[in-house]
Amino acid sequence: MKPNLHPDYHPVVFRDANTGTSFLTRSTVQSDRTTEWDDGSTYPLVVVDVSSDSHPFWTGTQRRVDTAGRVEKFERRYGKRTRKEV
């Protein structure tokens, strides 16, 4: 890689604000906060609102949309469609 061209790529700890779960990974993000990891080293800390640990899609708590209610609402608003005979 060319020197002074790419951003600094270093280990960073991301913490989920909802669950408190932490992930150690590498990133170019900068942070003033730090935390001590299990290995005794200190890493920059970035707190995120949503991660795979708290996102509804990954946790299985995703809401299901009532499709029957949507169809009925459409038919009330625009009328029931009938098929054309050919």
ROZA-439065 format. One record per atom (N, C-alpha, C): x, y, z; residue in one letter. Coordinates in nm, 3 decimals. Example, Ala and Ser with C-alpha at 12.3 -4.5 7.8 and 13.67 -1.06 7.14 Angstrom:
2
{atom {1.319; -0.569; 0.780}; A}
{atom {1.230; -0.450; 0.780}; A}
{atom {1.320; -0.330; 0.780}; A}
{atom {1.285; -0.225; 0.708}; S}
{atom {1.367; -0.106; 0.714}; S}
{atom {1.290; 0.003; 0.787}; S}
END
This chain:
86
{atom {0.083; -0.118; 0.000}; M}
{atom {0.000; 0.000; 0.000}; M}
{atom {0.088; 0.124; 0.000}; M}
{atom {0.036; 0.228; -0.062}; K}
{atom {0.111; 0.352; -0.067}; K}
{atom {0.106; 0.420; 0.071}; K}
{atom {0.217; 0.476; 0.116}; P}
{atom {0.217; 0.543; 0.245}; P}
{atom {0.138; 0.674; 0.240}; P}
{atom {0.078; 0.710; 0.353}; N}
{atom {0.001; 0.834; 0.370}; N}
{atom {-0.119; 0.847; 0.276}; N}
{atom {-0.172; 0.735; 0.227}; L}
{atom {-0.287; 0.738; 0.139}; L}
{atom {-0.410; 0.677; 0.206}; L}
{atom {-0.391; 0.567; 0.276}; H}
{atom {-0.501; 0.495; 0.336}; H}
{atom {-0.520; 0.535; 0.482}; H}
{atom {-0.644; 0.532; 0.532}; P}
{atom {-0.667; 0.564; 0.673}; P}
{atom {-0.611; 0.455; 0.764}; P}
{atom {-0.590; 0.489; 0.889}; D}
{atom {-0.538; 0.396; 0.988}; D}
{atom {-0.642; 0.287; 1.016}; D}
{atom {-0.605; 0.162; 0.996}; Y}
{atom {-0.691; 0.046; 1.015}; Y}
{atom {-0.643; -0.026; 1.139}; Y}
{atom {-0.723; -0.024; 1.246}; H}
{atom {-0.677; -0.073; 1.376}; H}
{atom {-0.789; -0.147; 1.449}; H}
{atom {-0.755; -0.223; 1.555}; P}
{atom {-0.858; -0.292; 1.633}; P}
{atom {-0.946; -0.192; 1.708}; P}
{atom {-1.077; -0.220; 1.709}; V}
{atom {-1.176; -0.135; 1.775}; V}
{atom {-1.279; -0.224; 1.841}; V}
{atom {-1.328; -0.183; 1.958}; V}
{atom {-1.436; -0.255; 2.026}; V}
{atom {-1.566; -0.180; 1.999}; V}
{atom {-1.667; -0.251; 1.945}; F}
{atom {-1.800; -0.196; 1.925}; F}
{atom {-1.890; -0.254; 2.033}; F}
{atom {-1.965; -0.168; 2.103}; R}
{atom {-2.056; -0.212; 2.209}; R}
{atom {-2.199; -0.175; 2.171}; R}
{atom {-2.289; -0.273; 2.180}; D}
{atom {-2.430; -0.251; 2.153}; D}
{atom {-2.491; -0.179; 2.272}; D}
{atom {-2.554; -0.064; 2.249}; A}
{atom {-2.611; 0.015; 2.357}; A}
{atom {-2.732; -0.053; 2.421}; A}
{atom {-2.802; -0.138; 2.346}; N}
{atom {-2.922; -0.204; 2.400}; N}
{atom {-2.890; -0.326; 2.483}; N}
{atom {-2.797; -0.409; 2.438}; T}
{atom {-2.769; -0.535; 2.507}; T}
{atom {-2.639; -0.534; 2.586}; T}
{atom {-2.550; -0.441; 2.556}; G}
{atom {-2.422; -0.436; 2.626}; G}
{atom {-2.318; -0.533; 2.570}; G}
{atom {-2.353; -0.606; 2.465}; T}
{atom {-2.260; -0.700; 2.404}; T}
{atom {-2.151; -0.624; 2.330}; T}
{atom {-2.027; -0.671; 2.343}; S}
{atom {-1.913; -0.606; 2.278}; S}
{atom {-1.852; -0.697; 2.174}; S}
{atom {-1.802; -0.635; 2.065}; F}
{atom {-1.738; -0.707; 1.957}; F}
{atom {-1.603; -0.643; 1.930}; F}
{atom {-1.499; -0.723; 1.923}; L}
{atom {-1.366; -0.673; 1.887}; L}
{atom {-1.344; -0.702; 1.740}; L}
{atom {-1.319; -0.598; 1.664}; T}
{atom {-1.296; -0.613; 1.521}; T}
{atom {-1.199; -0.504; 1.478}; T}
{atom {-1.176; -0.492; 1.349}; R}
{atom {-1.086; -0.387; 1.298}; R}
{atom {-1.168; -0.287; 1.219}; R}
{atom {-1.129; -0.160; 1.229}; S}
{atom {-1.202; -0.054; 1.161}; S}
{atom {-1.114; 0.069; 1.146}; S}
{atom {-1.161; 0.164; 1.067}; T}
{atom {-1.091; 0.291; 1.051}; T}
{atom {-1.155; 0.401; 1.136}; T}
{atom {-1.262; 0.368; 1.208}; V}
{atom {-1.333; 0.467; 1.289}; V}
{atom {-1.245; 0.513; 1.406}; V}
{atom {-1.256; 0.640; 1.440}; Q}
{atom {-1.180; 0.698; 1.550}; Q}
{atom {-1.274; 0.721; 1.669}; Q}
{atom {-1.223; 0.710; 1.790}; S}
{atom {-1.302; 0.732; 1.910}; S}
{atom {-1.214; 0.785; 2.022}; S}
{atom {-1.272; 0.874; 2.103}; D}
{atom {-1.202; 0.926; 2.220}; D}
{atom {-1.216; 0.834; 2.340}; D}
{atom {-1.318; 0.748; 2.338}; R}
{atom {-1.343; 0.656; 2.449}; R}
{atom {-1.259; 0.530; 2.432}; R}
{atom {-1.220; 0.469; 2.543}; T}
{atom {-1.144; 0.343; 2.538}; T}
{atom {-1.204; 0.244; 2.636}; T}
{atom {-1.171; 0.117; 2.617}; T}
{atom {-1.214; 0.012; 2.707}; T}
{atom {-1.106; -0.095; 2.712}; T}
{atom {-1.103; -0.167; 2.821}; E}
{atom {-1.007; -0.277; 2.835}; E}
{atom {-1.075; -0.406; 2.792}; E}
{atom {-1.012; -0.479; 2.704}; W}
{atom {-1.067; -0.604; 2.651}; W}
{atom {-1.020; -0.721; 2.737}; W}
{atom {-1.070; -0.841; 2.711}; D}
{atom {-1.039; -0.960; 2.789}; D}
{atom {-0.891; -0.994; 2.789}; D}
{atom {-0.819; -0.957; 2.685}; D}
{atom {-0.677; -0.990; 2.677}; D}
{atom {-0.589; -0.891; 2.754}; D}
{atom {-0.651; -0.792; 2.820}; G}
{atom {-0.576; -0.695; 2.899}; G}
{atom {-0.533; -0.572; 2.821}; G}
{atom {-0.555; -0.570; 2.691}; S}
{atom {-0.520; -0.454; 2.609}; S}
{atom {-0.632; -0.351; 2.610}; S}
{atom {-0.596; -0.226; 2.585}; T}
{atom {-0.693; -0.118; 2.579}; T}
{atom {-0.717; -0.082; 2.433}; T}
{atom {-0.845; -0.075; 2.395}; Y}
{atom {-0.884; -0.047; 2.258}; Y}
{atom {-0.982; 0.070; 2.255}; Y}
{atom {-0.992; 0.141; 2.141}; P}
{atom {-1.094; 0.244; 2.127}; P}
{atom {-1.233; 0.180; 2.135}; P}
{atom {-1.329; 0.251; 2.194}; L}
{atom {-1.465; 0.201; 2.212}; L}
{atom {-1.562; 0.285; 2.131}; L}
{atom {-1.647; 0.218; 2.052}; V}
{atom {-1.753; 0.283; 1.977}; V}
{atom {-1.884; 0.219; 2.019}; V}
{atom {-1.978; 0.300; 2.069}; V}
{atom {-2.109; 0.250; 2.111}; V}
{atom {-2.206; 0.268; 1.995}; V}
{atom {-2.272; 0.159; 1.956}; V}
{atom {-2.368; 0.162; 1.845}; V}
{atom {-2.508; 0.135; 1.898}; V}
{atom {-2.610; 0.190; 1.830}; D}
{atom {-2.748; 0.172; 1.873}; D}
{atom {-2.799; 0.031; 1.844}; D}
{atom {-2.764; -0.022; 1.728}; V}
{atom {-2.814; -0.153; 1.686}; V}
{atom {-2.699; -0.235; 1.630}; V}
{atom {-2.693; -0.361; 1.670}; S}
{atom {-2.597; -0.455; 1.613}; S}
{atom {-2.671; -0.585; 1.583}; S}
{atom {-2.601; -0.685; 1.537}; S}
{atom {-2.665; -0.813; 1.509}; S}
{atom {-2.720; -0.877; 1.636}; S}
{atom {-2.671; -0.835; 1.752}; D}
{atom {-2.718; -0.890; 1.879}; D}
{atom {-2.854; -0.834; 1.921}; D}
{atom {-2.893; -0.717; 1.869}; S}
{atom {-3.019; -0.657; 1.910}; S}
{atom {-3.113; -0.626; 1.794}; S}
{atom {-3.072; -0.646; 1.669}; H}
{atom {-3.157; -0.614; 1.555}; H}
{atom {-3.270; -0.716; 1.545}; H}
{atom {-3.395; -0.671; 1.525}; P}
{atom {-3.509; -0.763; 1.521}; P}
{atom {-3.496; -0.874; 1.417}; P}
{atom {-3.434; -0.847; 1.305}; F}
{atom {-3.421; -0.951; 1.202}; F}
{atom {-3.335; -1.066; 1.253}; F}
{atom {-3.226; -1.036; 1.321}; W}
{atom {-3.133; -1.139; 1.366}; W}
{atom {-3.177; -1.206; 1.496}; W}
{atom {-3.259; -1.139; 1.576}; T}
{atom {-3.302; -1.197; 1.702}; T}
{atom {-3.431; -1.276; 1.689}; T}
{atom {-3.500; -1.265; 1.575}; G}
{atom {-3.623; -1.340; 1.554}; G}
{atom {-3.745; -1.271; 1.611}; G}
{atom {-3.735; -1.148; 1.654}; T}
{atom {-3.848; -1.075; 1.708}; T}
{atom {-3.907; -0.978; 1.607}; T}
{atom {-3.884; -1.004; 1.480}; Q}
{atom {-3.931; -0.918; 1.374}; Q}
{atom {-4.084; -0.922; 1.367}; Q}
{atom {-4.145; -0.805; 1.348}; R}
{atom {-4.291; -0.798; 1.339}; R}
{atom {-4.337; -0.854; 1.205}; R}
{atom {-4.449; -0.920; 1.207}; R}
{atom {-4.511; -0.969; 1.085}; R}
{atom {-4.627; -0.875; 1.051}; R}
{atom {-4.639; -0.842; 0.924}; V}
{atom {-4.745; -0.753; 0.879}; V}
{atom {-4.869; -0.835; 0.847}; V}
{atom {-4.985; -0.787; 0.891}; D}
{atom {-5.111; -0.855; 0.865}; D}
{atom {-5.150; -0.828; 0.720}; D}
{atom {-5.120; -0.921; 0.630}; T}
{atom {-5.146; -0.899; 0.488}; T}
{atom {-5.294; -0.904; 0.457}; T}
{atom {-5.371; -0.985; 0.529}; A}
{atom {-5.514; -0.992; 0.504}; A}
{atom {-5.578; -0.856; 0.535}; A}
{atom {-5.536; -0.792; 0.640}; G}
{atom {-5.588; -0.660; 0.673}; G}
{atom {-5.553; -0.557; 0.569}; G}
{atom {-5.439; -0.569; 0.508}; R}
{atom {-5.398; -0.475; 0.403}; R}
{atom {-5.484; -0.492; 0.279}; R}
{atom {-5.514; -0.616; 0.244}; V}
{atom {-5.597; -0.642; 0.127}; V}
{atom {-5.736; -0.585; 0.149}; V}
{atom {-5.792; -0.609; 0.267}; E}
{atom {-5.926; -0.557; 0.299}; E}
{atom {-5.927; -0.405; 0.297}; E}
{atom {-5.823; -0.343; 0.347}; K}
{atom {-5.814; -0.197; 0.347}; K}
{atom {-5.808; -0.145; 0.203}; K}
{atom {-5.732; -0.212; 0.117}; F}
{atom {-5.723; -0.174; -0.023}; F}
{atom {-5.859; -0.186; -0.090}; F}
{atom {-5.930; -0.298; -0.064}; E}
{atom {-6.061; -0.319; -0.127}; E}
{atom {-6.164; -0.217; -0.077}; E}
{atom {-6.158; -0.179; 0.049}; R}
{atom {-6.248; -0.076; 0.100}; R}
{atom {-6.220; 0.058; 0.034}; R}
{atom {-6.093; 0.088; 0.014}; R}
{atom {-6.056; 0.218; -0.041}; R}
{atom {-6.084; 0.227; -0.192}; R}
{atom {-6.049; 0.123; -0.267}; Y}
{atom {-6.056; 0.130; -0.412}; Y}
{atom {-6.163; 0.038; -0.472}; Y}
{atom {-6.232; -0.037; -0.391}; G}
{atom {-6.333; -0.129; -0.441}; G}
{atom {-6.271; -0.261; -0.482}; G}
{atom {-6.356; -0.364; -0.483}; K}
{atom {-6.305; -0.496; -0.518}; K}
{atom {-6.295; -0.506; -0.670}; K}
{atom {-6.183; -0.553; -0.718}; R}
{atom {-6.159; -0.567; -0.862}; R}
{atom {-6.220; -0.699; -0.910}; R}
{atom {-6.278; -0.698; -1.025}; T}
{atom {-6.331; -0.820; -1.084}; T}
{atom {-6.253; -0.851; -1.211}; T}
{atom {-6.250; -0.979; -1.245}; R}
{atom {-6.179; -1.020; -1.366}; R}
{atom {-6.264; -0.991; -1.488}; R}
{atom {-6.201; -0.949; -1.594}; K}
{atom {-6.270; -0.926; -1.720}; K}
{atom {-6.285; -1.059; -1.791}; K}
{atom {-6.402; -1.082; -1.845}; E}
{atom {-6.427; -1.203; -1.925}; E}
{atom {-6.384; -1.175; -2.068}; E}
{atom {-6.313; -1.264; -2.128}; V}
{atom {-6.267; -1.247; -2.267}; V}
{atom {-6.344; -1.334; -2.361}; V}
END
